């Protein structure tokens, strides 16, 4: 809560006597607050803890610390602060806590204008294919998306590249691909990106889109449909945005297993199909605020044909979206996507009301249409399920957040040494 300030020149600092008086006034106010600590602690930590974590995540010890603020720690923090003027927030809080109950509380700080969070990697980062030396003395290129089963057969037959010679040219000073330093550049940057829940602005928005696939006469199974959802293979066709999967190669270290991401690029002027020129103009405008692409992290539950994506960094939205395939009575299948999101920054909050909602609906209805067409290519029919997109003023906490935390089972990265045996 307190940040230590840089030493200020003496000409810009108030007299020492006044500084001591200010400290005594603050300590007097803290003493008065000790008698009704619950009210004071709520005022002191309200804005900082509003989006920090769910109440259920607090331990009893942490709860006691919130209810009984450490006066000594606060005093030390004040004494370490050189520029007392920057502590106006604490002074206002103390004044309002001691004021009559009918007085107004401190207004919530305004949401930032621009999206916040870790920057999404550039679309123009190099993507060199790995090369490696083989046991016959040759040096060859290995496709980064080589099938794991093919690579295993090559290893069993002694025809796979030598692991400690396999690297991506220009990446990590020649570090082997089975180390963190030898990872694809985009993947390495995305490993550091964090969910942006705390940057949500405006009311919660709930959206649902789905299709019903009549499987009579068709050959597409529930498992096949979920496989399509897992790799977004039918996303780009005739859509107003393109998706690119970013995930570890079979050549990469096992430490990044389970880290799967998607980069979405809204098509801009000159990239859209005929009839989508207006959307291309809007996407070009929003790219000046959000960049040319945004990122999500995927978590899959194959047993339940369920997939969740969590927005990362400076994504224009803050929240989560799910995709799933479920059986319906009569043998039909439903492919559905549902999202609970806010906007990241005031500009995106405004843009959602002027074209953003239409663009979001277009993206997901076209994606589901592509899946429906592919699923019924050999027979059967599909039809849309009634969709819904709207604000929910009665919902203040993202309903998907707790579920998303449970899905984040992948352990954090840790230091490692090269594994020359793989």
N, C-alpha and C positions, 0 to 999 in steps of 0.2 A: 504494500500500500504506500510505503514511503520510499522515495528514491533519493539517494544521496546526491546532492547538487555539487557542481564544481565550485571551487573557491572563487569568490567574487572579489573584485578590487574593493579596497576600503571605502572608496568614494561612492560606491553603489550599495553599501550595506548600512542599515540603521545603527544607531549607537548601541553599544553593548548593554547599557543600562536598560534601554527599551526592549532589547532582545530578552533579557532576563525577566522583565515584567511580562512580556508576552508568554514566556514559558510558565510563569506562575499562574497567569490567567487560565492557560490551557489545563494545568494540573488541577486548579480549583474546579473547573468544569468537569474534569474526569472524576474527581472525588464525588461531586454531586450525582453523577450518573451511576456510580457504583451501587446506590440503593435501589435503582431500577434498571439493572443491567440488561434485561431482556429487550427493553425498548431501545437502549443505547446501542447494543450490539446490532440490532436490526438496522438502525440508521447508519452505523459505521460501515457495515458490510453489505448493505442491500444491493447497491449497484454492482459491486465487484463479484458477488456470489449468485447473481440472478441467473447466469447461464453457465456457471462453473461445473456443477455436477448435480445429479439427482439427490434428493434428501435421503433416499435409501442407501446411497453410496457412502454416507458419512458414518464413521465409526463412533462409538460412545465417547471415546476420548476426544475426538474432534468436535463432537457436539458440545461437550462440556467446555471446550476452549472457546467456542462461539458464544456460549451463554455467559462466560465469565472472562472478559477481556483481561489480559495481563497488563496491569497499569505500569509495572516496571519496564516491560518491553517497549511500551508506547513512550514512556519518558526517555528511554535511551535513544529511540528513533528520533525524537524531537531534538534532543541535545546534539545528535550527529548532523542535523540539518543546518546548513550554514545560511541559507537564504530563507528566512521565515515567510516571505511573501508567497512562496509557492505552496504553502500549506493552507491556503485559503479554504480548500475543501474541508479540511478537518475543522477549521474555525467555524465555518457555516454549519457543519453537522452538529457541533457542540451547542451552538446558539439555538438551533432548531430543537435539539433534544431537551434543552432547558426551557424552551418557550411553552406557552399554553398549548393544550392538545388541539385546539381549533386552528392553529397556525398551519400554513402550507408547508409541505415537505419539499426537499430539494428535487427539482425537476431532473428527470433522467437525461443524461448526456445525449446529444443529438447523434443519430446514426451517421457514419461517414458517408461522404458523397460517392466515393469510388469503391469498387470491390476490394476486400481485404483478404489476406492469406498468402500462402506460398505461391510464387509465380509458376505457371505451367511451362514446361519445357517448350522450346521453339520447335516449329515444324521443320526447320531447316537444319537441325542437327545431323551430322553425318551418321550413316548407318552401314559401316563397313562389314562385309561378310567375314566370318572367321577363316583363317588359313592355318594349316598345320603340316608338319612333316610326317610322312608315313614310313613304315619300317622298310620299304623297298628303296628309300632314299629320295623319293619324290616329295614335292611340296604342292599341295592342292587346296582349293577353296572348298569349304564345307557349308552347305546351305544352313542358315541359322534355324530354320524351321524343319530340320530333318526329323522324321518320325522317330520317337524314342525306341520303338521296336526294331526299326532298321539299324539304328546306332548300336543297339545291344547285339544284334546278329553280326554286325561288323566286328565288334569287340570279341565275340566268341570265336570268330573265324580268324582273328589276328590281322584283320585288314582295316581297322579303325585308325584314325590319326593318333599320334603319340600325345597323351594329354598335356604334358608340360610344354609342348611346342605349339599347341593350339591357342591362337590369340586373334584379337581384332586389330588390324593395322591402325596405328595412330591412337589407340585407346590404352590408357594405363601404362604407357612406356613398355608395351609388349607383355603385360601381365597375362598369365594364362586365363582362359575363359572360365575355368572352374574356381576362380577367386573373385572376390568382390571388386577388386581393381580392374578386372578384365570384362566386366559386364557391359552390355550395350549402354551407351551414354544416356539415352532417354530413360531406360529402366532405372539406371542408377540414380538419376535425379528424382524420379517419381517415388523411389523408396523413402525419400525424406519428406514428401508432402504429407500434410496432416489434414484430417477432416475439418470442415469450416463451420461446424454447428453454431459456434458463438458469434458468427458474423451475420446471422439471419436478421433481416430488416422487414418490418411490416407484418401484416396478418399472415397466419398460416394458410397455405393453399393446399387443397386436396384434389387430386385428379385420378380418374380411372378410365382406362380404355381396354377393350377386349374384343375378341372374335370367337365365334362358335364354328367349329369344323365338323361337318357331318362326314364321318369316316366310312359310311357305307359305300363299298366299292373302292375305297382308297387303300393305300398301302402304308401311309405314314402313321407311325406309332407315337405314343407319348414320349418314349425315350428319344426318338428321332427329333421331335419338336424341341425337346429340351437341349439337345446337342446344338441345334441351330441357335437357340437363345444364348448358349454359353459362348459362342464365338462371333455372334452378331453378323453372320455371313450374309443374311438377307437384308441388312440395314440400308446399304448405300443406294440400291437401285431406285431411281426415280425419286429420291428423297432430297430434302433441302439442306441436309447435313450429311457428312460422312463420318464413319466411325473406324478407328484403327485399334486393334488389340495390341497391348504391350505386355508381354509375359516372358518368363525365363525360357531360354532355349534348353534342350536336353544336354547341351554342352556346358551349361552354366552350373555354378555352385548350388548344392542342395540347400544352402541357407536361405535362398530366395524362393523355394518351393511354396506355392500357394499365393504368391504375390501376383495378382492379375489386375490389369488396369485397362481402361478404354479412354482414348483421346477422341473427342468430338470436335469436328471442324465445321461450323456453319458456312455453307457455300455463299460466296460473295458475288459481287457484280462480275460477270464474265464466266462464272462457274456454274450457275444454275441452268436448269433446262428451260425450254420455251414455256412460257406461262408463269414462271416463277421469278420474273425480273424484279417485281416489287419486293419480294422476300429477299432477293439478293442485295437490293439497296439497303433494306433494314439491317441485314446481317453485316454489311460493310460499315454501317454507322456504329452498330454495337461493338464491332471489332476494335474500334478506337478506344473503347472503354475496357473491354474484357480480353482483348488479344484475339489471335486467330483460332485458338482452340482451348478447350477446357477438359478437365480430367475427372474421372471417377475411379474408385477402387471397387472391384467385384468380390463378392463372397458367395460361394455356391453351396447348395444343399441338394446334391443329386438324388438322394433317397426320397425327397419330397418334391422333386422337379421345381426347385425354388432358387431364385437368384436375386441378390440384393446389390445395388450400387450406391456408394456413399460419395457425395460431392467432396472434392478436395480443393484446398488452396483458394485461388482467386476465381473459382467457378462462379458464374453469374447467379447460380442458385445455391442455397444452403439447406441441405436435407438429404433425403434418400428416396430411391425408387426401387421397386421390386418387379420381377417378371416371374411368371410361373405357368405351368401347364397342369390342368386338373381334369379328371374325367367327369362327365356329366351323365345324368340318367339317360339310358338308351344307348350308351356307347359312344356318344359324341365327345369331343375334347374342346376345352376352352383354353385359349392363350390370352393371358391378361397382363397388364402392367398398371401399377398403382404407385402414386407418389404423394409424399407430404413434404412440402418445401416452403422456404421463405426466399426472399431475394437477398443478394449480397450487395449492399450499398444502395443509397437512395436513387441513383440514376437507374439502376436495374429495377428497382421497385416501381418507378414511374413507367419505365419501358414495358413492364408486364401489362400495364393497363392500355397501352397503345401499340398493339401488334404482337407483344410477347406471348400472350395467351394463345393467340391464333397460331403462331409459329410453333409453339410447343405441341399443340394438338395435331398440327400437320405432320410433325416429325413422327409421332408415335402411331397415328392412324395409318400412315403410309408404310411404316415398318411392319405393322401387323398385317396390312394388306399384302405385302410381299410374302410374308410367311403363309398366309392363307392361300395365295396363288401357288406357291411351291408345294404346299401340302396336298392340294387337289389337282395337281398336274396329271396324275394318272387315274383320276376318278374322285367323285365326291364333290361336295359344295361347302362353301363357308359364307357366313354372314356376320356383320358387326353386331356387337352387343352394345346396348345404349351406354354412352360415355357420360362422364361427369367431370367438370372443371369449375371450381368455385372457391371463394374464400370462406374460411371458418373462423369467425371472430370468437367463438366459444372455446377454441382450442389454443392454448398458450404454450404448450410444450409438445415437441414433435413426437407423435405416437410411435414412429419407427426408431427413435433414438435408442431406447433400451434394447430392442431387438438387434440393432446394429452393433451395439457394444458386445452382445453375446456372440455375434458372428465373427468378431475380430479375434479369432483364435490363433492366428499366425504369430509365432513368437518374434520379438524384436531382433534386429540384426545384432550380432555380437562379433568381436574380433575372431579371426580365424587364420589358419595357416594353410598354404597351398596343399591340396590333396593330389599327389602325383600318381595315385593308384587308380584313378578313374579317368 
